[in-house]
Each structure stands twice: as structure tokens, then as C-alpha cells.
Amino acid sequence: MDGTKRPNWRPTRRTYLATGFTALGTVLAGCTDDSSGPTTGTDSNANDDADESYSVSIEPMGSVSFDSVPQTWVANNGSWADMGIALGLAPPKGVWMTDRYHTQYYDAIPEVSVSKEEMVSLYQDGVSKERFYDLDADVHVIDPNFLMNRFKGWEQSDVDEIRTNVSPFFGNCIYAQHYPWHEEYRYYTLYEGFEKLAQVFRRTDRYDAFVELHTEFQSALEPIVSEQPTRAGAVLWGTGDAPEEFYPYRIGNGTGFKHLRDLGVSDALANSDVSDFHGSRTAVDFETILEVDPEVLLLRGYEAKTATEFQNTVVSFLESHPTASELTAVSNGDVYRAGGLYQGPITNMVLTERLGSALFDIQKELFDRDRVGDIVNGEL
């Protein structure tokens, strides 16, 4: 990690009320950039009282105050990035790893597209503080404890430096509930986190519209799921078109598993001796998977492939493999892309419908694509 610490001589468009990172610390961030996101229509929440200070609370930061609405931002991952797109914001200037922010999910949504051409990966064999200075974002939608605990490098002093010299942190690690350092403060559901971000960007009307759309989506989904038997699935992360080993994921309460919970998929690994990858960092082979023999194989790591490409490469390899072909899921044709680990309001509906259609042979759309595009573009 870059150890360079720049002096605090930056232009005074940001002034801070507190220096300590505590649950009660309050930070004031001023954002005078005139740029706006690639949206159409109007947004009363974003425009009314745009120059008045306000604050939003989220753990572990506590209350974070802004003297105007942020214009530029970085996001920890695709969960928060997608929330921002749903709010009609310009894409974040950076995310943890751009290749895991799957913007192809927007292809089916009219009037919504996201380019990653100018987007920066925060993680590049470590996370440099210099990168945060270069991005110069108005707000960092990142749980700072993720920076300090996910890998060796950052300390509290580094977080304080970026918060003081660049802009505040505002975020919570919500995609999975497995990190021991997160046991000291609460998690947020997808829509709880979404509401917090909407408050930061003063676009709660778009949030409210998505809540209504999501309620309609679940109302269409629930009768279908309730009529189906519970499917026991194993979520595994594979690599390459001919994977021999996989990283196992337990289906948990994070946002990355919301679509599986909503589809009533039970965890085939729950009562097995297979350890969750987040805790063990170990892989399993076909013999171990065969001992569990899940009804459904849900493979992560293949979101860049279309359904046809996935079938013609990974699934075909499994079907021809002497051990993998013995798996019930493989012999029954129940091997699917699991969906990305990072999900926001748009991508969650896309992935839930996609997997639900495969599991339950659903032949209709379960949410209004045009309505999603309208909300994103402020046509409420």
C-alpha cells in the first residue's frame, strides 16, 4: 500500500467538524461540483435545499453531515453501485473490482446503461491511498472496517487521513454476513442500505418508487415459489471453463444471497462438513461435492458468460467429467449461474427472475422493465 501522506493543503471545499472515527463522530463534507448524473426528468429531493447542510446516520460511521449533495462518489462494490444507478446517479468513479460489477445486467432495462470505461478498480494488488486522492470523490460509500480488515495494509490512521483530506466514508459491508469484525455493529438489508444512500443523495422519491416496484415484484413471485418444492442448492465459485475445484459459499443473510432466499432455495451445504470459503479459504473437489450431492448446482464466477456460453463450456465439461457427471444436479440438468455476489435493487430483480425462470420454468416477466427505466430517469 502506498504510504504517502499528503499535507492537508487541499482546496477548502470540504470542512470537517470532527476528526475521530467513532460511532458518534460527525463529518461535514461540502461538494460544489456542478456535474450531475446522466439522468432525465426532475428530482425534488435532489434539488430542493441542495445547498443546505443535512446529515444521515449509518453504522459504523454514525452521523455523517453534508453541506451539499455529493456529486462524485466511489463505491465498495456492485451492491452500492447498483443502488446509485437506481437513484439516477452517474456511475461511481471507482469500485473495489470493476470486473465484479456486472453492468450487463442493465442490458434488458430501457434507457439504462452503465459504462465502466473510466471506472477504476480500488483493489489493484492492494489498495493505495494515492488512488483515493486521485479519484477525489465527494463521498466514499465504503465500510472503512472492510479496508482495515479485508487485507493487510490499512490502519485507522489511513482511514482518518482520507476522510480528513478527501471526503467522508459512508457505508456498511452488507453483501455477506461472515466477517468476525462485523459482529460488533449491525448489518443492513438491501433496502435498508438503499434508503440510507437515497438520503445521502437526496433522492428518496426514487427509493420510494423502487420499494413499490419491489413489493409488486415479490407479490408476483411469492405465489410461484409457494407452489414449488424446496430446492436444495450448493453455491460454489468456480474458475475457468473446466473447473476441477470450487470455493463453497453458505447461503446466508447478506444481500448477495437475497435472490436465493426469495426463491426458497435451501442450503445443501448447511448440514455438511464443508466449510464456508469466507472462513476457511479452502476449495472442494468433485468427490467432496458428490458426498453432499445437491439437487441444484449454483455456480459463481461465470457472470461474464451468457446462458448459452455457460452451457456450452462449463456445463458441457461437467457432463463429460467422470465424477462430476455422477452429481444429481448435473445428470438432471440443474446447473445454473448463481448470480453475482453484489446485488442492488435493479440487479437483484434481474437475477431473481433469471434464476427463478430456470428453476421453476417461469415463462413471463415478473417486473416492469420500462418502469425501472422511468424511475432511474426521474419519471416518477
C-alpha positions in Angstrom: 0.0 0.0 0.0 1.2 3.5 -0.8 2.3 5.1 2.4 2.4 8.6 1.0 0.6 11.1 3.2 -0.2 14.3 1.5 -0.3 17.5 3.5 -3.6 19.0 4.3 -3.3 21.9 1.8 -6.2 20.9 -0.5 -8.8 23.5 -1.7 -11.2 24.2 1.2 -14.3 22.8 -0.4 -14.5 20.3 2.4 -14.5 21.3 6.0 -14.7 18.8 8.9 -16.4 19.0 12.2 -14.8 16.0 13.8 -11.5 14.1 13.4 -12.1 10.9 15.2 -13.7 7.8 13.6 -16.2 6.8 16.2 -19.8 5.7 16.2 -20.8 9.2 17.2 -18.3 11.1 15.0 -19.9 13.6 12.7 -18.3 14.7 9.4 -19.2 17.6 7.3 -18.5 17.3 3.6 -19.0 20.1 1.1 -19.5 19.3 -2.5 -19.6 22.2 -5.0 -19.0 20.2 -8.3 -21.8 21.3 -10.7 -21.8 18.0 -12.6 -24.9 15.8 -12.4 -25.6 12.2 -13.3 -26.8 11.1 -16.7 -30.4 11.4 -15.8 -33.5 13.0 -17.3 -36.6 14.4 -15.6 -36.6 16.1 -12.3 -36.0 15.1 -8.7 -37.4 17.2 -6.0 -35.4 15.5 -3.2 -32.1 16.2 -5.1 -32.8 19.8 -5.9 -34.8 21.2 -3.0 -32.5 22.8 -0.4 -29.5 21.5 -2.3 -27.2 24.0 -0.6 -28.4 23.3 3.0 -26.5 21.0 5.3 -28.0 17.7 6.4 -26.9 14.5 8.0 -27.5 10.8 7.5 -26.7 8.1 10.0 -25.3 4.6 9.3 -23.3 2.2 11.3 -20.4 2.1 11.9 -19.8 5.7 11.0 -22.7 7.2 12.9 -24.0 10.6 11.8 -22.3 11.9 8.7 -23.2 15.5 7.7 -23.0 17.1 4.2 -23.2 20.8 3.4 -24.5 20.0 -0.1 -25.4 16.9 -2.1 -22.4 14.9 -3.2 -21.7 14.9 -7.0 -19.0 12.3 -7.3 -18.5 9.1 -5.4 -16.8 5.7 -5.1 -18.5 2.5 -4.1 -17.2 -0.5 -2.3 -18.8 -2.9 -4.7 -21.6 -3.5 -7.2 -24.3 -3.6 -4.4 -23.8 0.1 -3.7 -23.0 0.9 -7.3 -26.3 -0.5 -8.4 -28.2 1.4 -5.7 -26.6 4.6 -7.1 -27.7 3.7 -10.6 -31.2 3.1 -9.4 -31.2 6.6 -7.9 -30.2 8.0 -11.3 -26.7 8.9 -10.3 -23.6 9.0 -12.6 -21.7 5.7 -12.1 -19.2 5.7 -9.2 -15.7 6.7 -10.2 -14.3 3.5 -8.6 -15.4 0.2 -7.2 -13.5 -2.5 -5.4 -13.0 -4.6 -8.5 -14.6 -3.5 -11.8 -14.8 -7.0 -13.2 -17.2 -8.0 -10.4 -19.5 -5.1 -11.2 -21.7 -6.8 -13.8 -23.2 -4.0 -15.8 -24.6 -6.3 -18.4 -27.5 -6.8 -16.1 -28.8 -3.5 -17.3 -29.0 -4.6 -20.9 -32.6 -5.5 -20.6 -33.6 -2.2 -18.9 -34.7 0.5 -21.3 -32.9 3.8 -21.0 -30.4 2.4 -18.5 -26.8 1.7 -19.4 -23.5 2.0 -17.4 -20.0 2.3 -18.9 -17.1 1.1 -16.9 -14.6 2.5 -19.3 -13.5 5.3 -16.9 -14.2 3.3 -13.7 -11.2 2.4 -11.5 -10.6 -0.7 -9.5 -9.8 0.3 -6.0 -8.1 -3.0 -5.4 -5.0 -3.5 -7.6 -2.7 -5.9 -5.7 -3.5 -3.8 -2.6 -5.4 -0.6 -2.1 -3.4 2.6 -2.5 -4.3 5.8 -0.6 -2.9 7.7 -3.6 -5.8 6.2 -5.6 -8.3 7.8 -3.3 -6.6 11.2 -3.6 -6.6 10.8 -7.4 -10.3 9.9 -7.6 -11.1 12.9 -5.3 -14.6 11.7 -4.7 -17.2 13.7 -2.6 -18.1 10.6 -0.6 -16.7 7.1 -0.2 -19.6 4.6 0.1 -17.3 2.0 1.8 -17.3 0.4 5.2 -13.9 1.5 6.5 -13.6 -1.6 8.5 -13.5 -3.5 5.2 -10.4 -1.6 4.3 -8.8 -2.3 7.6 -9.7 -5.9 7.9 -10.1 -7.4 4.5 -6.4 -7.4 3.8 -3.2 -6.3 5.4 -2.4 -2.6 4.8 -4.8 0.0 6.1 -5.0 1.2 9.7 -7.3 3.6 11.4 -4.8 6.4 10.7 -5.1 5.8 7.0 -8.9 5.9 7.1 -8.7 9.2 9.2 -6.3 10.7 6.7 -8.5 10.0 3.6 -11.6 11.1 5.5 -9.9 14.4 6.5 -8.1 15.2 3.3 -10.6 13.9 0.7 -14.1 13.1 1.9 -16.1 11.0 4.4 -16.8 7.3 4.4 -20.4 6.2 4.4 -21.2 2.5 4.0 -21.7 -0.9 5.6 -20.5 -4.2 4.4 -23.9 -5.7 3.6 -23.3 -8.3 0.8 -22.5 -11.2 3.2 -22.6 -11.8 7.0 -19.5 -13.7 7.8 -16.7 -11.3 8.8 -15.9 -11.5 12.5 -15.1 -7.8 12.7 -18.6 -7.0 11.6 -20.2 -8.7 14.7 -19.8 -5.5 16.7 -22.3 -3.5 14.7 -25.4 -4.1 12.7 -25.9 -5.2 9.1 -28.4 -3.6 6.8 -30.7 -5.3 4.4 -30.5 -4.4 0.7 -33.4 -1.9 1.0 -32.3 -0.5 4.4 -28.9 0.3 2.8 -30.6 1.6 -0.3 -32.7 4.0 1.8 -29.6 5.3 3.5 -27.9 6.0 0.2 -31.0 7.7 -1.1 -30.9 10.0 1.9 -27.3 10.9 1.2 -28.1 11.9 -2.4 -31.5 13.4 -1.5 -33.3 11.1 -3.9 -35.7 9.4 -1.6 -38.5 9.7 -4.1 -36.7 7.3 -6.4 -36.2 5.0 -3.4 -39.9 5.0 -2.6 -40.7 4.2 -6.2 -38.4 1.2 -6.1 -39.9 0.0 -2.8 -43.3 0.0 -4.5 -41.9 -1.8 -7.6 -40.1 -4.4 -5.4 -43.3 -5.1 -3.5 -45.1 -5.7 -6.8 -42.3 -8.0 -7.9 -42.4 -10.1 -4.7 -46.2 -10.3 -4.9 -45.8 -11.8 -8.4 -43.0 -14.1 -7.3 -44.3 -15.5 -4.0 -47.3 -17.5 -5.4 -45.0 -19.2 -7.9 -42.4 -20.1 -5.2 -45.0 -21.3 -2.7 -46.3 -23.8 -5.2 -42.9 -25.3 -5.8 -41.0 -27.9 -3.7 -37.9 -26.5 -1.8 -34.8 -26.9 -3.9 -31.5 -27.7 -2.1 -28.7 -25.9 -3.8 -24.9 -25.6 -3.4 -23.4 -22.3 -4.1 -19.9 -22.8 -5.5 -17.4 -20.4 -7.1 -15.6 -22.0 -10.0 -12.7 -20.8 -12.2 -12.2 -21.4 -15.9 -14.3 -23.4 -18.4 -13.1 -26.7 -17.0 -13.1 -26.3 -13.2 -11.8 -29.1 -11.0 -12.1 -27.3 -7.7 -14.7 -24.9 -6.3 -14.9 -22.4 -3.4 -18.0 -23.2 -1.3 -20.4 -20.5 -0.1 -23.0 -21.0 2.6 -26.3 -19.3 1.8 -26.6 -16.5 4.4 -28.4 -13.3 5.2 -26.3 -10.9 3.2 -27.6 -9.1 0.1 -25.6 -11.4 -2.1 -28.0 -14.2 -1.2 -31.3 -12.3 -1.3 -32.4 -13.8 -4.6 -31.8 -17.3 -3.3 -33.7 -16.7 -0.1 -36.6 -15.1 -2.1 -36.7 -18.2 -4.3 -36.8 -20.5 -1.4 -33.5 -22.2 -2.2 -32.2 -24.1 0.9 -28.5 -24.6 1.5 -27.4 -28.1 0.6 -24.1 -27.4 2.4 -25.7 -26.4 5.7 -25.5 -29.8 7.4 -22.3 -30.9 5.7 -18.7 -30.8 6.8 -17.9 -28.4 4.0 -16.7 -25.1 5.5 -17.7 -21.7 4.1 -15.0 -20.2 1.9 -15.1 -16.9 3.8 -13.9 -18.6 7.0 -11.7 -21.4 5.6 -10.3 -20.1 2.3 -10.2 -23.7 1.1 -11.6 -25.3 -2.1 -13.5 -28.5 -2.5 -13.2 -31.1 -5.3 -15.8 -33.2 -7.1 -15.5 -36.1 -4.6 -16.5 -33.8 -1.8 -19.4 -32.3 -3.7 -20.6 -35.8 -4.6 -20.8 -36.6 -0.9 -23.3 -33.8 -0.5 -24.9 -34.4 -3.9 -27.0 -31.2 -4.1 -30.2 -31.1 -6.1 -29.0 -27.9 -7.8 -25.5 -26.5 -8.5 -25.4 -22.7 -8.4 -22.0 -21.6 -9.8 -20.5 -18.2 -9.3 -17.6 -16.8 -11.3 -19.4 -17.1 -14.6 -21.4 -13.9 -14.9 -19.5 -12.7 -17.9 -20.9 -15.7 -19.9 -24.3 -15.8 -21.4 -26.5 -18.7 -20.6 -25.6 -20.4 -23.9 -21.9 -19.8 -23.3 -22.1 -21.2 -19.8 -24.0 -24.3 -21.1 -21.5 -24.9 -23.9 -18.4 -24.6 -21.8 -18.8 -25.2 -18.0 -21.9 -27.4 -18.1 -20.6 -29.4 -21.0 -17.4 -30.1 -19.2 -19.3 -31.2 -16.0 -21.4 -33.5 -18.1 -18.4 -35.2 -19.7 -16.4 -35.4 -16.4 -16.3 -38.9 -15.0 -17.0 -37.8 -11.4 -19.0 -34.6 -11.9 -21.4 -36.4 -14.3 -22.5 -38.5 -11.3 -23.9 -35.5 -9.5 -27.6 -35.4 -9.3 -27.7 -31.7 -10.4 -25.5 -32.4 -13.4 -27.4 -35.5 -14.6 -30.8 -33.7 -14.1 -29.6 -30.6 -15.9 -29.8 -28.4 -12.8 -26.6 -26.4 -13.1 -27.0 -22.6 -13.3 -25.1 -19.4 -13.0 -25.7 -18.4 -9.3 -25.8 -14.6 -9.9 -23.2 -12.1 -8.7 -22.3 -11.7 -5.1 -23.0 -7.9 -5.2 -26.6 -7.0 -5.8 -28.6 -3.8 -5.6 -32.3 -3.1 -6.3 -32.1 -3.5 -10.1 -29.7 -6.4 -10.3 -31.5 -8.3 -7.6 -34.7 -8.3 -9.5 -32.9 -9.3 -12.7 -31.1 -12.2 -11.0 -34.1 -13.4 -9.1 -36.2 -13.5 -12.2 -33.4 -15.1 -14.2 -32.8 -17.9 -11.7 -36.5 -18.3 -10.9 -37.2 -18.8 -14.6 -34.6 -21.6 -14.7 -35.6 -23.3 -11.5 -39.4 -23.1 -11.9 -39.8 -22.7 -15.7 -41.4 -19.3 -15.4 -42.4 -18.1 -18.8 -43.3 -14.4 -18.0 -41.6 -11.3 -16.8 -42.1 -10.6 -13.2 -41.2 -6.9 -13.1 -41.8 -4.0 -15.4 -38.5 -3.1 -17.2 -40.0 0.2 -18.5 -40.9 1.2 -15.0 -37.3 0.6 -13.8 -36.0 2.9 -16.6 -38.6 5.5 -15.8 -37.6 5.6 -12.1 -33.9 5.7 -12.8 -34.5 8.7 -15.1 -36.7 10.5 -12.7 -40.0 10.0 -14.4 -41.9 9.1 -11.3 
